[in-house]
Amino acid sequence: MHLTLPPHISACRIAGRSLILDLRTNRYLALPPDLDTSFQAVFDGLTPSERDAERLCLLGLTVRRKTETPPRLTTYPAPRADLDLAGVTPTLSSVLDAIASQVRATHALKRRGLEAAILRLHQVKRARNPKGGHRVLCEFAASAQLSGRFIDRHNRCLENSLAFTTRCRRQGLAADLILGVKMGPFAAHAWVQSGETVLNDRLDQVRHFTPILVV
């Protein structure tokens, strides 16, 4: 039996230390150095001591499986650009849709929690024939910005990004929800990205975060 991660756990590594996201509790965790060494060994396909393996399982951070394929740390292409929204004027219907999407995302997080919200995002039905491409992405981004005049978007990066990703996927557009973290001091942030392009934020705002979850 080998250790791997349960579906609600994801992790990244910053400056040699592991940071862990528990979707069920919506908490970010760091382990004591000795236990972190054993946790990191799991990603290298190594087996920690039975004592540490049991501790990791009891904490809900790992599970025992027959698979010999080690889990992977979260990775994603580094962002290199953001959308140029100069001259983009969203339609009223697009702004209203942005507002409605953000309200739904906020209520879903409050009622069901982060794990359920992520699962729901996985289940969003994509349009078979994407239309508009870059133009629609720019309109969605501009309408999301403009919606801030009517609803509170401050300190709601997760809700905003869940809503934006959902809109893109329903349109059949490529968009990944990214949850990122950084140290010194600790901070967490959420944004939407496609390849190397940030879709709903500014490059300077996200470039210093390390992805810990990609949906």
C-alpha positions, 0 to 999 in steps of 0.5 A: 500500500502506498500513500497518496492524497485524498480528493479534498487535499492539494499542495504546493511547495514554496522555498522547500516547505509544503503548503496544503489546502483542505477543501473540506475545511477551507483551511491552509496548513503548514506542517512541522518540519519533521512531518513535512519531510515525510509529506514531501517524500510521498510526492517523490514516491518514497515511503515515510516511516510507519509512524509518520505515515499513520500521522499523515493519515490521521490528519486526513492529509493522505490515504493508503492506496494500491497505486504506485504512482505518486501524487503530484504537487500543483503546477501551472504555467507562470502568468505572462500577460493579462487582458487589454480591456482598453476600449472594451464596453460590455453590454448591459446584459453581460453586466447583469449576468456578471452580477447574477453569477457573482451573487450565485457564487457567493451564496453557494460558498456560504451554503455549501462550502468550498469543496462543493463549489469546486465540485459544481464547477467541475460539472458545468456543462461546456458549450459545444461550439465556443463563440467569440473567443478573445472578444468574449473573454474581454467582454466578460472581464470588463463586465465583471469589473463594471459590476463592482459599481453595483455589488461588493467585489472587495476581498471576494477574489474567490467568489469573483473567480468562481463566477468568471470561470463558470461564465467562461465554461458555459460559453465553451471558453478555456478558463482555469480557476487558480488558487494561489498562496505566498509566504512572508507573510502568508497570503492567499488569492484566487484568479482565472487564467488560460495558458499564460494569460490572466483573465480576470485580474492584473498580472502584477497582482498574481505573479508572486503567488504559487498555485496550490489548486487548479480547477 
